Amino acid sequence: MIRTVIHIDEDKCTGCGLCANACHEGAIGIVDGKAKLLRDDFCDGMGDCLPSCPTGAITFVEREALPYDEAAVVAARAAKAYTAHTEQGGSGDLGGGCPGSRAQMLHTPEKTQASPEAEAQSQLAQWPCQIKLMPLQSPYYQGADLLIAADCTAFSYASFHDRYMRGRVTIIGCPKLDAIDYTEKLSAIIAMNDIRSVTVCRMEVPCCGGLQRAAEGALDASGKKLPFEVVTFSVRGEVL
């Protein structure tokens, strides 16, 4: 397709790297001492790099180029952060090196209802389950239905394991207590793995809206069109 992308004049480029630092998408790199547009599909054509170039080596051009791929940008950004974390001595699962956050599959529960006589069993399919500790890629994500749940939901709704966790990979968090935006990490998980659907379980309290917005933003940023559902619980354990 014909679209607007940047062009770098190598004769003017000094290889200072300021444009690469300014490019949030990671489309520019320094190769043999010169700035290069590494991937057309990483260039959104917005030109954040232009003002950073001290020699005026960067301009816009209209030419045949791959369409901008936001999902690929998100995945590459997350992978870069993951690599940097491990190179700095991290555990590789973004768990801060704690043995208790080592990724592991617990079981793959079937989507059948347990008999009334059976003792209730945990339906947690993997470990860890906190969003902040989850790896970006893992075998248990492949072909998985993803449940993004607020911490309080399982305590509020008595049958949460059987009704919502059964047959899903469950990850939990609290946007109020964690005080972070989960959007980028969730979008990377969705973009980098074969996720089949996303379900959000949240409480009725306003702060839980942050979890829903993060999940909605993550799905949108991933570029994938997946079945998406939001289930809201009252503080009395009712499904609203």
Secondary structure, DSSP 8 states (H G I E B T S, - for coil): -EEEEEEE-TTT-----HHHHH-TT--EEEETTEEEE--GGG--S--TTGGG-TT--EEEEEEE-----HHHHHHHHHHHHHHHHHHTT--SSSSTT-GGG--EE-----SS---TTS-------EE--BGGG--S--GGGTTEEEEEEETTHHHHSTTHIIIIITTSEEEEE-HHHH-S--HHHHHHHHHHTTEEEEEEEEESSGGGHHHHHHHHHHHHHHT----EEEEEE-TTS-B-
